[in-house]
Amino acid sequence: MRYPNGKIYQAQTQHDLPKIRKGKTTFSNRGMKLEDMINHTNKWYLLHDKAVIHKKPTPIQVVTVDYPKRSRAVIKEAYYKVASTTDYNGVYKGKYIDFEAKQTNLKTTFPLHNIHQHQIDHMTQCLHHGGFCFVLFLFKARNEAYVYPIRALLEDWQAFLAKEMTAIPLERIQSEGILVEMGYQPQLDYLKAVDQLLLMEEKFGNNL
């Protein structure tokens, strides 16, 4: 099987993942962005048959195309379109998973202006059809990440629209969300946090 770019598909193996190095786990010595960490984690989940979750490609608007050969087209000019949904989606334990990933250098709050109405609308629609939605927050300066459920985010968003709050306090994220376990393989084991929220959802229902 070949991809559209002509490359042959090759199944990933354990050797494709970065080797474990001893030492204290910090973002500084990893040198990785949140997106890289999630992508690496998703590959680990797929390799170990835990879940199928992928990053959604950002749509582009092609403006100029050159045809140096009849069999090949070269895009000369293109622009990113405004994203209309969230960063990641997939299937986990028979449940549709959809989430946005956000990071901040602030230590005690997350600014709500970094979330957009189209993301809220999309997650609300997914929730209405039985999907499980959340935001994965990374507080980079604190070396902490949290899975924050859509239910809590919708409350915050209503307060934001009413100009009653401009940022989510860390204390609320810690109270309503679940701390994500960090390591090497996987680097950001967010599905463990999702498991806890799913159990709470089953116990108390969607009115959590």
C-alpha positions as CSV (number, residue, x, y, z in Angstrom):
1,M,0.0,0.0,0.0
2,R,1.3,3.5,-0.8
3,Y,0.4,6.9,0.6
4,P,-0.7,9.7,-1.8
5,N,2.9,11.0,-1.8
6,G,4.1,7.6,-3.2
7,K,5.8,6.3,0.0
8,I,5.2,2.8,1.0
9,Y,3.4,2.2,4.3
10,Q,5.6,0.5,6.9
11,A,4.1,-0.7,10.2
12,Q,5.8,0.9,13.3
13,T,7.6,-1.2,15.8
14,Q,8.9,-0.6,19.3
15,H,12.2,0.5,17.7
16,D,10.5,3.5,16.1
17,L,9.9,5.0,19.4
18,P,12.6,7.1,21.1
19,K,14.9,5.2,23.5
20,I,14.5,5.7,27.2
21,R,17.2,7.8,28.8
22,K,17.8,8.0,32.5
23,G,17.5,11.2,34.3
24,K,14.9,13.6,35.7
25,T,11.8,14.0,33.5
26,T,11.4,17.7,32.6
27,F,10.2,19.5,29.6
28,S,13.6,21.3,29.3
29,N,15.6,18.2,28.8
30,R,12.9,16.7,26.5
31,G,12.8,19.8,24.4
32,M,9.4,18.8,23.0
33,K,6.2,20.7,22.4
34,L,2.9,19.6,23.6
35,E,1.9,18.5,20.1
36,D,5.0,16.3,19.8
37,M,4.3,14.7,23.2
38,I,0.7,13.9,22.3
39,N,1.7,12.6,18.8
40,H,4.3,10.4,20.4
41,T,1.9,9.1,23.0
42,N,-0.8,8.4,20.3
43,K,1.8,6.3,18.4
44,W,2.5,4.4,21.6
45,Y,-1.2,3.8,22.2
46,L,-1.6,2.5,18.6
47,L,1.4,0.3,18.8
48,H,0.1,-1.3,22.1
49,D,-3.5,-1.5,20.8
50,K,-4.8,0.9,23.5
51,A,-6.6,3.3,21.2
52,V,-6.7,4.8,17.7
53,I,-6.3,8.6,18.1
54,H,-4.9,10.9,15.5
55,K,-4.2,14.6,15.0
56,K,-6.6,16.2,12.6
57,P,-4.8,17.8,9.6
58,T,-5.2,21.6,9.2
59,P,-7.1,22.3,6.0
60,I,-5.3,24.5,3.4
61,Q,-6.4,26.6,0.5
62,V,-4.3,26.0,-2.6
63,V,-3.8,29.1,-4.6
64,T,-1.1,28.3,-7.2
65,V,-0.1,24.9,-8.7
66,D,2.8,24.3,-11.1
67,Y,2.9,21.2,-13.3
68,P,6.5,20.5,-14.2
69,K,5.5,17.1,-15.5
70,R,2.1,15.7,-16.5
71,S,2.4,13.1,-13.7
72,R,3.3,15.5,-10.9
73,A,1.9,18.7,-9.6
74,V,3.8,21.1,-7.3
75,I,2.0,23.4,-4.9
76,K,3.6,26.8,-5.2
77,E,1.3,28.9,-3.0
78,A,-1.2,27.8,-0.3
79,Y,-2.6,29.2,2.9
80,Y,-3.8,27.5,6.1
81,K,-7.6,27.8,6.5
82,V,-9.1,28.6,9.9
83,A,-9.6,25.3,11.8
84,S,-13.2,24.5,12.3
85,T,-13.0,21.7,14.9
86,T,-10.5,20.5,17.5
87,D,-6.9,19.1,17.5
88,Y,-7.4,15.3,18.0
89,N,-10.1,12.6,17.7
90,G,-10.3,8.8,17.7
91,V,-11.8,5.8,19.4
92,Y,-11.0,4.5,22.9
93,K,-12.9,1.5,24.5
94,G,-15.7,1.9,22.0
95,K,-16.1,5.6,22.8
96,Y,-15.6,8.5,20.4
97,I,-12.9,10.8,21.8
98,D,-12.5,14.4,20.7
99,F,-10.2,16.9,22.4
100,E,-8.3,20.2,22.1
101,A,-4.7,20.6,23.4
102,K,-3.7,23.9,24.9
103,Q,-0.5,25.0,26.7
104,T,0.4,28.1,28.7
105,N,3.5,29.5,30.3
106,L,1.4,31.0,33.1
107,K,1.5,29.1,36.5
108,T,-1.9,29.8,38.1
109,T,-4.5,30.4,35.3
110,F,-5.4,29.5,31.8
111,P,-6.7,32.5,29.6
112,L,-10.0,31.7,28.1
113,H,-9.3,33.8,25.0
114,N,-7.0,31.0,23.9
115,I,-10.1,28.9,23.3
116,H,-12.4,29.7,20.4
117,Q,-16.2,29.5,19.8
118,H,-15.9,27.1,16.9
119,Q,-14.1,24.6,19.2
120,I,-16.8,25.0,21.9
121,D,-19.5,24.5,19.3
122,H,-17.8,21.4,17.8
123,M,-17.3,19.7,21.2
124,T,-20.8,20.5,22.3
125,Q,-22.1,18.8,19.1
126,C,-19.9,15.7,19.7
127,L,-21.1,15.6,23.3
128,H,-24.8,15.7,22.1
129,H,-24.1,12.6,20.0
130,G,-22.5,10.6,22.8
131,G,-18.8,11.5,22.3
132,F,-16.4,12.2,25.1
133,C,-14.8,15.6,24.9
134,F,-12.2,17.5,26.9
135,V,-9.3,19.9,26.8
136,L,-5.8,18.7,27.6
137,F,-4.1,21.6,29.4
138,L,-0.3,21.8,29.8
139,F,1.1,24.2,32.4
140,K,4.6,24.2,31.0
141,A,6.2,26.2,33.8
142,R,4.8,23.8,36.4
143,N,5.5,20.7,34.4
144,E,1.9,19.6,34.9
145,A,-0.9,18.5,32.5
146,Y,-4.6,18.0,33.1
147,V,-7.5,16.5,31.3
148,Y,-10.4,19.0,31.8
149,P,-13.9,17.8,30.9
150,I,-16.2,19.6,28.5
151,R,-18.9,20.0,31.2
152,A,-16.6,22.2,33.3
153,L,-15.3,24.1,30.2
154,L,-18.9,24.9,29.1
155,E,-19.6,26.5,32.5
156,D,-16.4,28.6,32.2
157,W,-17.3,29.6,28.7
158,Q,-20.7,30.9,29.7
159,A,-19.0,32.9,32.5
160,F,-16.5,34.2,29.9
161,L,-19.2,35.3,27.5
162,A,-21.0,37.0,30.4
163,K,-17.7,38.8,31.2
164,E,-17.7,37.3,34.6
165,M,-14.2,35.6,34.2
166,T,-11.3,35.9,31.8
167,A,-9.3,32.9,32.8
168,I,-9.7,29.5,34.5
169,P,-7.9,29.3,37.8
170,L,-5.5,26.4,38.3
171,E,-7.4,25.4,41.4
172,R,-10.5,24.9,39.4
173,I,-8.7,22.8,36.8
174,Q,-7.2,20.7,39.6
175,S,-10.6,20.3,41.2
176,E,-12.6,19.5,38.1
177,G,-9.9,17.8,36.0
178,I,-7.5,14.9,36.4
179,L,-3.8,15.2,36.6
180,V,-2.0,13.4,33.7
181,E,0.7,11.0,34.5
182,M,4.0,11.8,32.7
183,G,6.8,9.5,31.8
184,Y,8.8,8.2,28.8
185,Q,6.6,5.6,27.1
186,P,4.0,7.0,26.8
187,Q,5.2,10.5,27.5
188,L,1.8,11.9,28.4
189,D,-0.5,9.1,29.5
190,Y,-3.7,11.1,29.2
191,L,-6.0,8.1,28.7
192,K,-5.4,7.1,32.4
193,A,-7.0,10.4,33.3
194,V,-9.8,9.8,30.7
195,D,-10.5,6.5,32.4
196,Q,-11.1,8.2,35.7
197,L,-13.5,10.8,34.1
198,L,-15.3,8.0,32.3
199,L,-15.9,6.1,35.5
200,M,-17.2,9.3,37.1
201,E,-19.5,9.8,34.1
202,E,-20.9,6.3,34.4
203,K,-21.4,6.7,38.1
204,F,-23.1,10.1,38.1
205,G,-24.2,10.5,34.5
206,N,-23.7,13.4,32.2
207,N,-24.8,15.9,34.8
208,L,-21.4,15.7,36.5
